[in-house]
């Protein structure tokens, strides 16, 4: 551990800030669903599609992002991704009232997010040790929740409805600053990859062939569908659910949604650190799935003061297993530093598809039934799959690795 440069802590802090920003800006529109529907003349299904379109963009390119990171370097890709995020956010501020053009700018933002998300993985994997992965990934993954939390806290206060364009204009400025910081202080992975000269599709084909037989890649992909797809749908629509069906004030509904992320932030490093200590990963998946289902159903069925507690517990148990998705892939004996970007890309593909589809599904259920309650219950029930996946995955923690030796 002492052989690794101390600069890695500063580098981790910089990656942390970039990913906080990505989490912050990606859900700004969920606070203005009614305004967006009126301005673009679309139904709730259309609004859900607009929110999820960012994830369609991510899903479209994520499989190619691993080879792209290898070809052009993680530092450069993270810089390009940050620039794309800035362009997507600023363009949204100036877009005319055209639904399809607005979706195109969400696409640009999505491209930036996926490049940043994939590019930081090989940097993390080579600048830190296996004993640090749980903690580092826990902290880095908490960044998305921190960004969403800050958005739900401050955006309704700084930019009340219907000032969603003004919000995007203001939020474009930090992305420009982050791009400059990354250009100056960012670093590439410590390990240089040998496959750099292969063509994109040849490289992708080779890596997918190697990963195809590793069941943990597919199980973590299914888990990522829950972590990104179902969670994003619930978080995206819970403010509208509380406003429309329970007549909560706009700012109060946003604050309740923030409880998920507030507790989630504490849970990410807590879960990762505890898992590192005990040297096990699987139990965290097995316990979390059923607990999230119970908490989610209770929170949306018995709406009242206790909903704040139950929604917070949802965030806690999401963090309890969430750190392990990336960690299990990093620790897997068949996945080396040259494969990790593509392994993460495959896993993220599932998550991005979930993030694209599920908000639209929730919007469609609202159009069909006039209520979001049924959508919330369906989403909650899907979390039980995480427990099943936890029973099927291979244990990769250091205790299992030591026993194998």
Secondary structure as the mmCIF struct_conf table of DSSP 4:
data_model
#
loop_
_struct_conf.conf_type_id
_struct_conf.id
_struct_conf.beg_label_comp_id
_struct_conf.beg_label_asym_id
_struct_conf.beg_label_seq_id
_struct_conf.end_label_comp_id
_struct_conf.end_label_asym_id
_struct_conf.end_label_seq_id
TURN_TY1_P TURN_TY1_P1 UNK A 2 UNK A 3
BEND BEND1 UNK A 4 UNK A 4
TURN_TY1_P TURN_TY1_P2 UNK A 6 UNK A 6
HELX_RH_AL_P HELX_RH_AL_P1 UNK A 7 UNK A 26
TURN_TY1_P TURN_TY1_P3 UNK A 27 UNK A 27
HELX_RH_3T_P HELX_RH_3T_P1 UNK A 28 UNK A 32
HELX_RH_AL_P HELX_RH_AL_P2 UNK A 33 UNK A 40
TURN_TY1_P TURN_TY1_P4 UNK A 41 UNK A 41
HELX_RH_AL_P HELX_RH_AL_P3 UNK A 44 UNK A 72
HELX_RH_AL_P HELX_RH_AL_P4 UNK A 74 UNK A 94
BEND BEND2 UNK A 97 UNK A 97
HELX_RH_AL_P HELX_RH_AL_P5 UNK A 99 UNK A 127
BEND BEND3 UNK A 128 UNK A 128
HELX_RH_3T_P HELX_RH_3T_P2 UNK A 130 UNK A 132
HELX_RH_AL_P HELX_RH_AL_P6 UNK A 133 UNK A 158
BEND BEND4 UNK A 159 UNK A 159
TURN_TY1_P TURN_TY1_P5 UNK A 161 UNK A 162
HELX_RH_AL_P HELX_RH_AL_P7 UNK A 164 UNK A 185
BEND BEND5 UNK A 190 UNK A 191
HELX_LH_PP_P HELX_LH_PP_P1 UNK A 192 UNK A 193
TURN_TY1_P TURN_TY1_P6 UNK A 194 UNK A 197
BEND BEND6 UNK A 198 UNK A 198
HELX_RH_AL_P HELX_RH_AL_P8 UNK A 200 UNK A 212
TURN_TY1_P TURN_TY1_P7 UNK A 213 UNK A 213
HELX_RH_AL_P HELX_RH_AL_P9 UNK A 215 UNK A 224
HELX_RH_PI_P HELX_RH_PI_P1 UNK A 225 UNK A 230
HELX_RH_AL_P HELX_RH_AL_P10 UNK A 231 UNK A 246
HELX_RH_AL_P HELX_RH_AL_P11 UNK A 250 UNK A 278
TURN_TY1_P TURN_TY1_P8 UNK A 279 UNK A 279
HELX_RH_AL_P HELX_RH_AL_P12 UNK A 282 UNK A 301
BEND BEND7 UNK A 302 UNK A 302
BEND BEND8 UNK A 304 UNK A 304
TURN_TY1_P TURN_TY1_P9 UNK A 305 UNK A 305
HELX_RH_AL_P HELX_RH_AL_P13 UNK A 306 UNK A 331
TURN_TY1_P TURN_TY1_P10 UNK A 333 UNK A 334
TURN_TY1_P TURN_TY1_P11 UNK A 337 UNK A 339
HELX_RH_AL_P HELX_RH_AL_P14 UNK A 340 UNK A 369
BEND BEND9 UNK A 370 UNK A 370
BEND BEND10 UNK A 372 UNK A 372
HELX_RH_AL_P HELX_RH_AL_P15 UNK A 373 UNK A 382
TURN_TY1_P TURN_TY1_P12 UNK A 383 UNK A 383
HELX_RH_AL_P HELX_RH_AL_P16 UNK A 384 UNK A 392
BEND BEND11 UNK A 393 UNK A 393
HELX_LH_PP_P HELX_LH_PP_P2 UNK A 394 UNK A 395
BEND BEND12 UNK A 397 UNK A 397
HELX_RH_AL_P HELX_RH_AL_P17 UNK A 398 UNK A 404
#
